[in-house]
Amino acid sequence: MDIIQILPDSVANQIAAGEVIQRPASAVKELTENAIDAGAGAVTIIIREAGKSLIQVIDNGCGMSETDARLCFERHATSKIRKSEDLNLIKTLGFRGEAMASIAAIAQIEIKTKTKENELGTRILIEGSEVKLHEVCSCPDGTSIMVKNLFYNVPVRRKFLKSNAAEMRHIIEEFTRIAIINPGVEFQLLHNNNLIYKLPAGNMKQRIVGLFGADYNKKLLPLNEEASFIKFGGFVGKPEFARKTRGEQYFFANNRYIRHPYLNHAVENAFQELLPGDAFPSYFITIDIDPALIDINIHPTKTEINFQNSQLIYNLIKSSVKKALGQYSVDEMDFNKDMALNMPAPDHNRQFNPPEIRVNPDFNPFRHEDKPGGFRKKPAPEHWEKLYEGLREKPPAEGTGMFPADAETQKEDGQKVAPPFAEDAFQLNNLFLVTKIKSGLVIIDQTRAHQRILFEKFMSVYEGRKEASQQQLFPVTIDLPPQDSNILIEILDEIRQIGFDIENFGGNTFLVRGAPAGLNNGEVKEVLEKCIESFKKNTDELNPDKRVNLARSMAVNMSVKPGKKLRPEEVRELINQLFACEYPGLSPDGKPALIMLSIDELFQKFK
């Protein structure tokens, strides 16, 4: 019996949609890129409920004829290529002919389109790849596409969409990528009838300022370098404006946004000696290269590409960024200032004597000062025997000693650990805390220990106990990029629970009137930025519960840092709080927070 059969087009399109249209942002990207390819000078994007109920893209491009309007929803129908050789010459954004068919398979579509040559346009309604209506209509030049109820016929996919704030963050990120590299196109983005962006046509720097704020006018350094087969342009951020979040990092190859970790490393390598380890440079770098030297067909969304000579391009980018940074450093110097030291000229009659070195020719380091001819012998310390008292004694039995058995801490592996003698603790190299227990020593990583304390503290807050907020003497105003602003809005309730008195002040501006106890006024913005970056990283890599994610991020960024000198009372308090935790031996990310050395293990070290 034959069991292999050809799938119906509707099913094949749904499968393709799973690769191309992963979320509402994917549909926004494909539709907006089609508008750019159509030569639009102005594009309006209207979103409702983060794209779940409506995505509408309106452009004033060339429009489509009645036949093209119908064919664009067929799979592998494209105007960009005719033969296989064309794949090596692609300079448009879309070319596969899968996007429109994929969207039509999982949504309800209405398209109105008209060319400049025709007096009337075409209107088509499609539901789940099935054409419901095809008629002539009156509409302006260009194309308007409405995508309603995305994934309406794939409820499992719709169920796994994130919150509106999270999905809107992805839409803004896709919009930003397209808007940066197409500064000559006017863009508008509206969400639930609220204007998010209104970007007039201009140059690339004006577009970056329009997207990220007016202060970027003074943050950007131009990048302009050309080799025989490649050209670099765009901007890099000045080192002093590096941020704690890895947000504004964009590569564009032939006017298309790309991800390329190898090239990202080249830029960070160029900044290596100029930035601290927890800061990230900003860059908006364009690459113009012969399309035949790249392969853009390795990922369904066309954001990952291969260069034929990645190592050479790596070195060229690194040197180009270094050149831009070096030019900036030279420009910052004041060459009109006299670089000579402001010191009075010495009297020409003054005599200068060379320094003298005096030695005792009779000195002998091996002779004792009091006994000429004898050798120096270091006297033994008094009562040295007391240093070794008790070392040969047998360790106390379980449950005996300074602490009763019921005061011991349960480790994850079931082993009992007696609480330490915090009064006798000391700090080692400003990195570790060392104290004794009845069976030996405990060495504690001060940073991981504090992370564990803060993590359990924040998690207890989410379980019902509200954390006290320390009111700021002067409220702090924070301006964030749109993507980071959407993350903060998404986690605003959880942020407030753990002690931040914060509110959205309109747009991407936030006002902080209070912060968790122990957080200085000057640290508020830095901690929030680091938390946003950690939240993004944890969400991408681990995808944990939002509260666990935020508690971990806050703990990591508010904890005492390696190298910080602690007062004796702070050492004792940190140890006591650690051993009051449910899991004192582990940091929030599962790494060991302490190690124990028993007396027997110490003896082994001396054998």
C-alpha positions as CSV (number, residue, x, y, z in Angstrom):
1,M,0.0,0.0,0.0
2,D,1.4,3.4,-1.0
3,I,1.8,5.7,2.0
4,I,3.7,8.7,0.5
5,Q,1.5,11.6,-0.8
6,I,1.9,15.2,-1.8
7,L,0.8,17.6,0.9
8,P,-2.0,20.1,0.1
9,D,-0.8,23.6,-0.5
10,S,-2.6,24.9,2.6
11,V,-0.7,22.4,4.8
12,A,2.6,23.0,3.1
13,N,2.1,26.7,3.6
14,Q,1.4,26.2,7.3
15,I,4.7,24.2,7.6
16,A,6.6,27.0,5.8
17,A,4.9,29.6,8.1
18,G,6.5,27.8,11.1
19,E,9.9,28.6,9.7
20,V,9.3,32.1,8.3
21,I,6.5,33.6,10.6
22,Q,7.5,32.8,14.2
23,R,5.6,35.6,15.8
24,P,3.8,38.9,14.9
25,A,7.2,40.6,14.5
26,S,8.1,38.2,11.7
27,A,5.0,39.3,9.7
28,V,5.8,43.0,10.3
29,K,9.3,42.4,9.0
30,E,8.2,40.6,5.9
31,L,5.5,43.1,5.0
32,T,7.7,46.1,5.6
33,E,10.5,44.7,3.6
34,N,8.1,44.1,0.7
35,A,7.1,47.8,1.0
36,I,10.7,48.9,0.8
37,D,11.3,46.6,-2.2
38,A,8.3,48.2,-3.9
39,G,10.1,51.6,-3.8
40,A,7.9,53.2,-1.1
41,G,8.9,56.6,0.1
42,A,6.6,56.4,3.1
43,V,5.4,53.4,5.1
44,T,2.9,53.4,7.9
45,I,2.6,50.3,10.3
46,I,-0.5,50.0,12.4
47,I,-0.5,47.4,15.2
48,R,-3.2,46.3,17.6
49,E,-2.6,44.0,20.6
50,A,1.0,43.6,19.7
51,G,0.0,42.2,16.3
52,K,-2.2,39.5,17.6
53,S,-5.4,41.0,16.3
54,L,-4.1,43.4,13.6
55,I,-1.0,44.1,11.6
56,Q,-1.5,46.7,8.8
57,V,1.3,48.0,6.5
58,I,0.5,50.9,4.1
59,D,3.0,52.1,1.5
60,N,3.0,54.4,-1.5
61,G,5.2,52.1,-3.6
62,C,4.7,50.9,-7.1
63,G,1.6,48.8,-6.2
64,M,0.6,45.6,-8.0
65,S,-1.5,44.7,-11.0
66,E,-4.6,42.5,-10.5
67,T,-2.7,39.4,-11.7
68,D,0.3,40.1,-9.4
69,A,-1.9,40.7,-6.5
70,R,-3.3,37.2,-6.8
71,L,0.0,35.5,-7.6
72,C,1.9,37.0,-4.7
73,F,0.1,34.6,-2.3
74,E,1.2,31.6,-4.2
75,R,4.2,29.7,-2.8
76,H,7.6,30.4,-4.4
77,A,6.0,33.2,-6.5
78,T,8.5,36.1,-6.6
79,S,9.5,39.0,-8.8
80,K,13.1,39.0,-7.6
81,I,14.6,36.0,-9.4
82,R,14.2,34.3,-12.7
83,K,17.0,31.7,-12.8
84,S,19.4,30.1,-10.4
85,E,22.2,32.5,-11.3
86,D,20.1,35.4,-10.0
87,L,20.7,34.0,-6.4
88,N,24.2,35.3,-6.6
89,L,23.1,38.8,-7.5
90,I,20.3,39.5,-5.0
91,K,20.2,43.0,-3.6
92,T,16.5,43.1,-2.6
93,L,15.2,42.3,0.9
94,G,12.9,39.5,-0.1
95,F,13.3,37.0,-2.8
96,R,12.1,33.5,-1.8
97,G,8.4,34.0,-2.4
98,E,7.4,32.3,0.8
99,A,6.4,35.2,3.1
100,M,3.0,36.1,1.7
101,A,1.9,32.5,1.2
102,S,3.0,31.7,4.8
103,I,1.1,34.6,6.3
104,A,-2.0,33.9,4.3
105,A,-2.0,30.3,5.6
106,I,-2.2,31.3,9.3
107,A,-4.2,34.6,9.2
108,Q,-7.1,36.5,7.6
109,I,-5.7,38.8,4.9
110,E,-7.1,41.8,3.2
111,I,-5.0,43.5,0.5
112,K,-5.8,46.7,-1.5
113,T,-3.3,47.6,-4.2
114,K,-3.1,49.9,-7.2
115,T,-0.4,50.8,-9.7
116,K,0.0,54.4,-10.9
117,E,-0.9,53.4,-14.4
118,N,-4.4,52.0,-13.5
119,E,-7.4,54.0,-12.4
120,L,-8.8,51.2,-10.2
121,G,-7.1,48.8,-7.8
122,T,-7.6,45.3,-6.6
123,R,-9.0,44.0,-3.3
124,I,-8.5,40.4,-2.2
125,L,-9.7,38.6,1.0
126,I,-8.0,35.4,2.0
127,E,-8.5,33.1,5.0
128,G,-6.2,30.2,5.7
129,S,-4.9,30.2,2.1
130,E,-8.4,30.2,0.7
131,V,-9.4,33.2,-1.5
132,K,-12.8,34.5,-0.2
133,L,-13.1,37.6,-2.4
134,H,-11.4,39.0,-5.4
135,E,-12.7,42.3,-6.8
136,V,-11.9,45.7,-8.3
137,C,-11.8,48.6,-5.8
138,S,-11.0,52.3,-5.5
139,C,-7.8,52.9,-3.5
140,P,-4.7,55.1,-3.5
141,D,-1.5,54.2,-5.3
142,G,0.6,51.7,-3.5
143,T,-0.4,48.7,-1.3
144,S,-2.2,48.3,2.0
145,I,-2.1,44.8,3.6
146,M,-4.1,44.0,6.7
147,V,-3.2,40.8,8.6
148,K,-5.9,39.9,11.2
149,N,-6.0,37.3,13.9
150,L,-2.6,35.8,13.4
151,F,-2.5,32.0,14.1
152,Y,-6.3,31.9,14.4
153,N,-6.3,28.5,12.8
154,V,-3.2,27.2,14.7
155,P,-4.3,27.6,18.3
156,V,-1.2,25.9,19.7
157,R,1.1,28.5,18.0
158,R,-1.1,31.3,19.3
159,K,-1.1,30.0,22.8
160,F,2.7,30.1,22.9
161,L,2.9,33.8,22.0
162,K,4.3,35.9,24.9
163,S,2.7,38.9,26.6
164,N,1.7,41.9,24.6
165,A,4.7,43.9,26.0
166,A,7.1,41.1,25.0
167,E,5.7,40.7,21.5
168,M,5.7,44.5,21.0
169,R,9.3,44.5,22.0
170,H,10.1,42.2,19.2
171,I,8.1,44.3,16.7
172,I,9.9,47.4,17.7
173,E,13.3,45.6,17.3
174,E,12.3,44.5,13.7
175,F,11.0,48.0,12.9
176,T,14.2,49.5,14.2
177,R,16.4,47.3,12.1
178,I,14.6,48.2,8.9
179,A,14.3,51.9,9.7
180,I,18.0,52.5,10.5
181,I,19.2,51.2,7.1
182,N,16.5,52.9,5.1
183,P,16.8,56.5,6.3
184,G,15.4,57.9,3.0
185,V,12.0,56.3,3.8
186,E,9.5,58.1,6.0
187,F,8.1,55.7,8.7
188,Q,5.2,55.8,11.2
189,L,4.5,53.1,13.8
190,L,1.3,53.1,15.8
191,H,0.2,50.7,18.5
192,N,-3.4,50.7,19.8
193,N,-3.9,54.1,18.2
194,N,-0.8,55.5,20.0
195,L,2.0,57.0,17.9
196,I,5.2,55.2,18.8
197,Y,7.5,56.6,16.1
198,K,7.1,59.3,13.4
199,L,10.4,59.3,11.5
200,P,10.9,61.8,8.6
201,A,13.2,60.9,5.7
202,G,16.8,62.0,6.3
203,N,20.3,60.6,6.6
204,M,21.4,57.7,8.7
205,K,22.6,59.8,11.7
206,Q,19.3,61.7,11.8
207,R,17.5,58.3,11.7
208,I,19.5,57.0,14.7
209,V,18.8,60.1,16.6
210,G,15.1,59.8,15.8
211,L,15.0,56.2,17.0
212,F,17.3,56.4,20.1
213,G,17.1,60.0,21.3
214,A,18.7,63.4,20.7
215,D,21.7,62.7,22.9
216,Y,23.0,60.3,20.2
217,N,24.0,63.4,18.3
218,K,27.0,63.7,20.5
219,K,27.6,59.9,21.0
220,L,28.4,58.8,17.4
221,L,31.7,58.6,15.5
222,P,31.5,58.2,11.7
223,L,33.0,55.1,10.2
224,N,34.1,55.2,6.6
225,E,36.6,52.7,5.1
226,E,36.9,51.2,1.7
227,A,38.9,48.3,0.4
228,S,39.1,46.7,-3.1
229,F,36.1,44.5,-2.6
230,I,34.3,45.9,0.4
231,K,33.2,49.2,1.9
232,F,32.3,50.0,5.6
233,G,30.1,52.9,6.7
234,G,27.8,53.9,9.5
235,F,28.8,54.9,13.1
236,V,30.3,53.6,16.3
237,G,29.5,55.0,19.7
238,K,32.1,56.9,21.7
239,P,33.7,54.8,24.5
240,E,32.5,57.1,27.3
241,F,28.9,56.5,26.3
242,A,29.1,52.7,26.4
243,R,26.1,51.2,28.1
244,K,25.5,48.3,30.5
245,T,23.1,46.7,28.0
246,R,24.0,45.1,24.7
247,G,21.3,47.0,22.9
248,E,22.5,49.2,20.0
249,Q,24.6,46.8,18.0
250,Y,23.7,46.5,14.4
251,F,25.3,45.1,11.3
252,F,23.9,45.6,7.8
253,A,25.1,43.8,4.7
254,N,23.9,45.3,1.4
255,N,21.1,47.2,3.3
256,R,19.9,44.0,5.1
257,Y,20.2,43.5,8.9
258,I,22.4,40.6,9.7
259,R,23.6,38.7,12.8
260,H,27.2,37.8,12.8
261,P,28.8,37.0,16.2
262,Y,32.3,36.7,14.6
263,L,32.1,40.3,13.3
264,N,30.6,41.5,16.6
265,H,33.7,40.1,18.3
266,A,35.9,42.2,15.9
267,V,34.2,45.4,17.1
268,E,34.4,44.5,20.7
269,N,38.0,43.6,20.3
270,A,38.7,47.1,18.9
271,F,37.1,48.6,22.0
272,Q,38.9,46.1,24.3
273,E,41.3,48.5,26.1
274,L,38.8,51.3,26.2
275,L,35.8,49.8,28.1
276,P,35.3,48.0,31.4
277,G,34.3,44.3,31.2
278,D,30.6,45.0,31.9
279,A,30.1,47.7,29.3
280,F,29.1,47.2,25.7
281,P,29.9,49.5,22.7
282,S,27.2,50.8,20.4
283,Y,27.6,50.5,16.7
284,F,25.6,50.8,13.5
285,I,27.9,49.4,10.7
286,T,27.0,49.1,7.1
287,I,28.8,46.7,4.8
288,D,28.7,47.0,1.0
289,I,30.0,44.0,-0.8
290,D,29.6,42.1,-4.0
291,P,26.5,39.8,-3.5
292,A,28.4,37.0,-5.1
293,L,30.8,36.9,-2.1
294,I,28.1,36.1,0.4
295,D,25.5,33.4,1.0
296,I,22.3,34.8,2.5
297,N,20.3,31.6,2.0
298,I,21.4,29.7,5.2
299,H,18.5,30.9,7.4
300,P,14.8,31.2,6.6
301,T,14.7,34.8,7.9
302,K,17.8,35.7,6.0
303,T,19.5,37.3,9.0
304,E,22.5,34.9,9.1
305,I,24.9,35.0,6.3
306,N,28.3,33.5,5.4
307,F,31.2,35.6,3.9
308,Q,33.7,33.9,1.6
309,N,36.6,35.5,3.5
310,S,35.3,36.1,7.0
311,Q,38.8,36.4,8.6
312,L,39.9,39.2,6.3
313,I,36.6,41.1,6.9
314,Y,37.1,40.6,10.6
315,N,40.5,42.3,10.5
316,L,39.2,45.1,8.2
317,I,36.3,45.9,10.6
318,K,38.6,45.8,13.6
319,S,41.1,48.2,12.0
320,S,38.3,50.5,10.7
321,V,36.8,50.8,14.1
322,K,40.2,51.4,15.7
323,K,40.9,54.1,13.1
324,A,37.6,55.9,13.9
325,L,38.3,55.7,17.7
326,G,41.9,56.9,17.1
327,Q,40.7,59.8,15.0
328,Y,38.3,60.8,17.7
329,S,41.1,60.7,20.3
330,V,43.3,62.9,18.2
331,D,40.4,65.4,17.6
332,E,39.8,65.6,21.3
333,M,43.3,66.9,21.9
334,D,43.8,70.7,22.2
335,F,46.8,71.4,20.0
336,N,46.6,75.1,20.9
337,K,47.5,74.4,24.5
338,D,51.2,74.6,25.4
339,M,52.1,71.1,26.3
340,A,55.3,72.2,28.2
341,L,55.2,71.9,31.9
342,N,54.3,75.1,33.8
343,M,57.5,75.3,35.8
344,P,59.7,78.3,36.4
345,A,63.0,78.3,34.7
346,P,65.9,77.6,37.1
347,D,68.5,80.2,38.0
348,H,71.3,79.9,35.5
349,N,73.8,80.5,38.3
350,R,72.5,77.6,40.4
351,Q,74.8,74.7,40.9
352,F,73.3,71.1,40.6
353,N,75.0,68.3,42.5
354,P,74.6,64.7,41.4
355,P,73.0,62.4,44.0
356,E,75.3,60.4,46.2
357,I,74.9,56.8,47.2
358,R,76.5,55.9,50.5
359,V,77.2,52.3,51.6
360,N,78.9,50.7,54.5
361,P,81.8,48.6,53.1
362,D,82.1,46.6,56.3
363,F,78.4,45.5,56.4
364,N,77.9,41.7,56.2
365,P,74.3,40.4,56.2
366,F,75.4,37.0,57.5
367,R,77.0,38.3,60.7
368,H,75.0,38.9,63.9
369,E,75.1,42.5,65.0
370,D,75.9,41.6,68.6
371,K,78.5,38.9,67.9
372,P,81.1,39.8,65.3
373,G,82.1,36.8,63.4
374,G,78.9,34.9,64.2
375,F,76.1,34.2,61.8
376,R,72.7,35.9,62.1
377,K,70.0,33.6,63.6
378,K,66.4,34.6,63.7
379,P,65.0,34.1,67.3
380,A,62.1,31.7,67.6
381,P,58.8,33.3,68.7
382,E,57.8,32.9,72.3
383,H,55.3,30.2,73.2
384,W,55.3,28.8,69.6
385,E,54.1,25.5,70.9
386,K,50.6,26.9,71.5
387,L,50.2,27.3,67.7
388,Y,49.9,23.5,67.4
389,E,47.8,22.8,70.4
390,G,44.8,20.5,69.6
391,L,45.8,19.8,66.0
392,R,46.6,16.1,66.9
393,E,43.3,15.7,68.6
394,K,40.5,13.7,67.0
395,P,37.8,15.9,65.4
396,P,34.6,16.1,67.6
397,A,31.9,13.6,66.9
398,E,28.8,14.5,64.8
399,G,26.3,16.6,66.8
400,T,28.8,17.7,69.5
401,G,31.0,20.8,69.9
402,M,30.0,24.4,69.9
403,F,26.7,24.0,68.1
404,P,24.0,21.4,68.8
405,A,23.0,19.1,66.0
406,D,19.7,20.8,65.4
407,A,21.5,24.1,64.6
408,E,23.2,22.6,61.6
409,T,22.5,23.5,58.1
410,Q,21.2,20.9,55.6
411,K,23.1,20.8,52.4
412,E,21.5,19.7,49.1
413,D,23.4,16.4,49.2
414,G,22.1,15.7,52.7
415,Q,25.4,16.5,54.4
416,K,25.2,18.4,57.7
417,V,27.2,21.6,58.0
418,A,27.5,23.3,61.4
419,P,27.0,27.1,61.3
420,P,30.3,28.9,61.3
421,F,32.0,30.9,63.9
422,A,31.2,34.2,62.2
423,E,32.9,36.1,65.1
424,D,36.3,34.7,64.0
425,A,35.8,35.3,60.3
426,F,38.1,37.4,58.2
427,Q,38.3,38.6,54.6
428,L,40.9,37.2,52.2
429,N,42.2,39.3,49.3
430,N,38.9,41.2,49.3
431,L,37.4,38.1,47.5
432,F,36.7,35.4,50.0
433,L,35.5,35.1,53.6
434,V,37.2,32.6,55.7
435,T,35.7,31.2,59.0
436,K,35.8,28.0,61.0
437,I,33.3,25.3,61.7
438,K,33.6,22.5,64.2
439,S,35.2,20.2,61.7
440,G,37.5,22.6,59.8
441,L,37.3,25.7,57.6
442,V,34.7,27.3,55.4
443,I,35.8,29.5,52.5
444,I,33.0,31.6,51.0
445,D,32.9,33.5,47.7
446,Q,31.6,36.9,48.9
447,T,29.9,37.8,45.6
448,R,28.1,34.5,45.1
449,A,27.1,34.4,48.8
450,H,25.6,37.8,48.6
451,Q,23.8,36.8,45.3
452,R,22.2,33.9,47.1
453,I,21.1,36.1,50.0
454,L,19.5,38.7,47.7
455,F,17.9,36.1,45.4
456,E,16.1,34.3,48.3
457,K,15.2,37.7,49.7
458,F,13.6,38.8,46.4
459,M,11.8,35.5,46.0
460,S,10.3,35.8,49.4
461,V,9.0,39.2,48.4
462,Y,7.2,37.6,45.5
463,E,5.7,35.1,47.9
464,G,3.8,37.9,49.8
465,R,6.2,40.1,51.7
466,K,6.6,43.5,50.2
467,E,10.1,45.0,50.2
468,A,10.6,48.4,51.8
469,S,11.5,51.2,49.4
470,Q,14.1,53.8,50.3
471,Q,12.9,57.1,49.0
472,Q,15.3,59.1,46.9
473,L,16.2,62.7,48.0
474,F,16.1,63.7,44.4
475,P,14.1,61.5,41.9
476,V,16.1,60.0,39.2
477,T,15.0,60.3,35.5
478,I,16.0,57.5,33.2
479,D,15.7,57.5,29.4
480,L,16.0,54.2,27.7
481,P,16.0,52.9,24.1
482,P,12.6,51.7,23.0
483,Q,13.5,48.0,23.2
484,D,14.8,48.3,26.8
485,S,11.8,50.6,27.6
486,N,9.4,47.8,26.6
487,I,11.3,45.3,28.8
488,L,11.0,47.6,31.8
489,I,7.3,48.1,31.1
490,E,6.9,44.4,30.9
491,I,8.5,43.8,34.4
492,L,7.3,47.0,36.0
493,D,5.0,45.4,38.6
494,E,7.7,42.9,39.6
495,I,10.3,45.8,39.9
496,R,7.9,47.7,42.2
497,Q,7.4,44.6,44.4
498,I,11.1,44.4,45.2
499,G,11.4,48.0,46.3
500,F,11.5,50.3,43.3
501,D,9.1,53.3,43.4
502,I,9.1,53.8,39.6
503,E,6.6,55.0,37.0
504,N,6.6,55.5,33.3
505,F,6.9,59.3,32.7
506,G,5.8,59.1,29.1
507,G,7.4,57.5,26.0
508,N,10.7,55.9,27.0
509,T,11.3,58.0,30.1
510,F,10.9,56.7,33.7
511,L,10.9,58.5,37.0
512,V,12.4,56.6,40.0
513,R,11.4,58.1,43.4
514,G,12.5,55.2,45.5
515,A,14.9,52.2,45.3
516,P,15.5,49.0,47.4
517,A,17.3,49.7,50.7
518,G,21.1,49.7,50.2
519,L,21.1,51.0,46.7
520,N,22.7,54.4,46.3
521,N,21.1,57.2,44.3
522,G,23.9,57.1,41.7
523,E,23.5,53.3,41.2
524,V,19.8,53.3,40.3
525,K,20.2,53.7,36.5
526,E,23.2,51.4,36.2
527,V,21.5,48.6,38.2
528,L,18.3,48.9,36.2
529,E,20.3,48.8,32.9
530,K,22.2,45.8,34.1
531,C,19.0,44.1,35.2
532,I,17.4,44.7,31.8
533,E,20.5,43.2,30.1
534,S,20.5,40.2,32.4
535,F,16.8,39.8,31.9
536,K,17.2,39.7,28.1
537,K,20.0,37.2,28.3
538,N,18.2,34.9,30.7
539,T,15.0,35.1,28.7
540,D,16.8,34.2,25.5
541,E,19.0,31.4,27.0
542,L,17.0,30.0,29.8
543,N,13.4,31.3,29.4
544,P,12.6,30.9,33.1
545,D,9.7,32.2,35.1
546,K,9.7,36.0,34.9
547,R,9.9,36.5,38.6
548,V,12.8,34.0,39.0
549,N,14.5,35.7,36.0
550,L,14.2,39.2,37.6
551,A,15.2,38.0,41.1
552,R,18.3,36.4,39.6
553,S,19.1,39.6,37.6
554,M,18.6,41.9,40.6
555,A,20.7,39.6,42.8
556,V,23.6,39.5,40.4
557,N,23.6,43.3,39.8
558,M,23.1,44.4,43.4
559,S,25.5,42.0,45.1
560,V,28.8,43.0,46.6
561,K,31.5,42.8,43.9
562,P,34.8,41.0,43.9
563,G,37.6,43.2,45.3
564,K,35.3,45.2,47.7
565,K,36.7,45.6,51.2
566,L,34.2,44.7,53.8
567,R,34.2,45.9,57.4
568,P,34.4,43.1,60.1
569,E,30.8,43.6,61.0
570,E,29.8,43.3,57.3
571,V,31.7,40.0,57.1
572,R,29.9,38.6,60.1
573,E,26.5,39.8,58.9
574,L,27.0,38.3,55.4
575,I,28.0,34.9,56.8
576,N,25.1,34.8,59.2
577,Q,22.7,35.7,56.5
578,L,24.1,33.1,54.1
579,F,23.7,30.3,56.6
580,A,20.2,31.4,57.2
581,C,19.4,30.8,53.5
582,E,17.6,27.7,52.3
583,Y,20.5,26.8,49.9
584,P,23.6,28.5,51.3
585,G,26.0,26.4,49.2
586,L,24.9,27.6,45.8
587,S,24.7,30.9,43.9
588,P,21.4,31.6,42.0
589,D,22.9,30.3,38.8
590,G,23.9,27.0,40.5
591,K,27.6,27.6,41.0
592,P,29.3,26.8,44.4
593,A,29.1,29.7,46.9
594,L,31.4,28.0,49.5
595,I,33.8,25.2,50.0
596,M,34.7,23.3,53.2
597,L,38.1,22.0,54.2
598,S,38.1,19.5,57.0
599,I,40.9,19.0,59.5
600,D,41.7,15.7,57.8
601,E,42.0,17.4,54.4
602,L,44.3,20.0,55.9
603,F,46.5,17.3,57.4
604,Q,46.7,15.7,53.9
605,K,48.1,18.9,52.5
606,F,51.1,18.6,54.8
607,K,52.0,15.1,54.0
